[in-house]
Amino acid sequence: MKALFSAAAAMALLAGCATAQSTGTATTTEAAPAVAEESARPDLNGVWRVNNRAYYDLEAHHARHAMQLREGPYGPLPDRRVLALGAIGAVPAGESVVSTGDIPYTADALERRDANFENWIDRDPNIKCYQPGVPRANYMPFPFQIIMNEEQGQMLMAYEYAGAVRNVFLGDDPGEAPVDSWMGQNYGYWDGDDFVIEVKYQNGQTWLDRAGNFLPYGAEVTERYSRIDDNHIRYTATIVEPETYTEPWEISMVLYRQIEEDAQILEFNCVEFVEELLHGHLRREPLD
């Protein structure tokens, strides 16, 4: 876009010079020809990541001993299954990225969230390397890459974590998805200077963070990507599902472009890292 802007300015200057040469005069009272302003639409191509603690908990939270806790004599302590992790297993404090401060759960859904929190080590799908779903994929501590070619009607979002991928439909609404999936069906379009992606047909098994907040079956997520400057995008995601949430709610955060010359996503194929966890009991001679 910068190159196009510079080229347009150069052409305008050349045209002005040619006019001056042909008339032999130049007037200082005439206004200079208008140059088109640089588009406010974000260039989504590149490698992006966040700089916040939403991955641990979307809501405001203080630092705590561990993700999995148990009651101690004077308050919560790390569960014995994570005790050996010490400080690296602790949870850092974070501010809320939820527009309303807290997620507006119904009473039943809040009970489920709390049960998820208390049983995190057994329930969080990311522990088993399941794909993170949307919007969680965008604020995990792993970068992701966007490749967008509007002329060819193609957009791909590739995530380092678990090799997750989103193929974003451009143009006409693709309609109902043939099957539900971890990353859902994604339909993208421009709304003024913002790029919007509607995400539907996720499988209802994904969480939103490590604190037990979850995305139910049938939830619809509307993402909005708004340009702040060349290397920063305001990312918002509005989530709607009336049986779980009392009202639509929104998260908001900044995406940072990785500007290093060699910026890229690497491989984190975590499937092999959880084979022992999931299937170790099937060994002929199980490990201690």
Order of alpha helices (4+ residues) and beta strands (2+ residues): alpha-beta-beta-beta-alpha-alpha-beta-beta-beta-beta-beta-beta-beta-beta-alpha
